[in-house]
Amino acid sequence: MEYLVAQADNLRDKTIIAVLSDSGMRLKEIGNMKVSDIDWESMTIAIWGEGSKQRRAPFTAKSGDLLMHFVEVLPLIFTALA
């Protein structure tokens, strides 16, 4: 996974690769993820599946660091686009 993350050229892609690798989430699930779905204490992400069933996907500290950094810069990205 570290090799793939290193090959990505931006924070978004690095974060997606790391979370996909750690959590086993589907790309569509990551696309539908909200910041409020992240539980930083348990290092899990709530995923809503078919039939409104919820499951929790774990992530590692390395992916958590990337995810935290990405969440911090998100408002800056949207402000720049406005």
N, C-alpha and C positions, 0 to 999 in steps of 0.2 A: 504494500500500500504506500509506503513512504516514497518509493520510486515514482509511482503515478502522481502523488501529490506534488512532488518536486517538479514534475514535467508540466503541471498546469501553470498557466501564466497570469492568473489573477486569483484574488481571494475567494470569489464566489465558487469558481471551479475547484479549487483546493478543498474548500469546505464540503462541497457536494461529494467529491470523491471520498473524502475521509469518512463522512457520515454514512454513505452507501456501504463502504467497506465494513465499518464497525457494527452498524445497526441491522443490516439486512433489509433495510427499507427499500421500497420500490421508488423509482425516479418520480413517479406521479405523486407518491406519498410525500416526498420531500418538497415537491412543488406546491402541495396543498398545506404544508406545515406552517403554523403560526408561532410567533415567539412565545405566546402563552401556552403552547403545547410542550415547551421545554421545561423539565424539572431539573434545575441545576444541582440540587442536593443529592438526588438519587441518580443523576446522570442518565436520565431516560427521556424519551420523546413519546408523547401520546400520539397514537396513530388510530384514525377512525376508519374502520374497514366496512365491508359490506354488511348491511343490516344494522348499521350504526353501532357495531361492536368495537370496543376500544381495546387496544393492546399497547404495551409499552416496549419501546426499542431502546436498548442500552447504547451508550457511546463511551469511548475512552477519554482520558484526560487530554490527550493530544487533539482529538477531534473536538472536544469541548473548548479548548483554547481557540481553535480556528472558528468554531461556531460563535463563541463569545465576541471575538474580534469582528466577525461579519455582522452580527447583530448591532454592535456599536457603530459601525460605519453605514448601516442601512439608511438612517435618517439623512446623512450627508449625501448619499446617492440620490435619494428622492428630491432633496432640496435643489441639487444641481440640475435635475431634469425639469424642474418647474419653471 
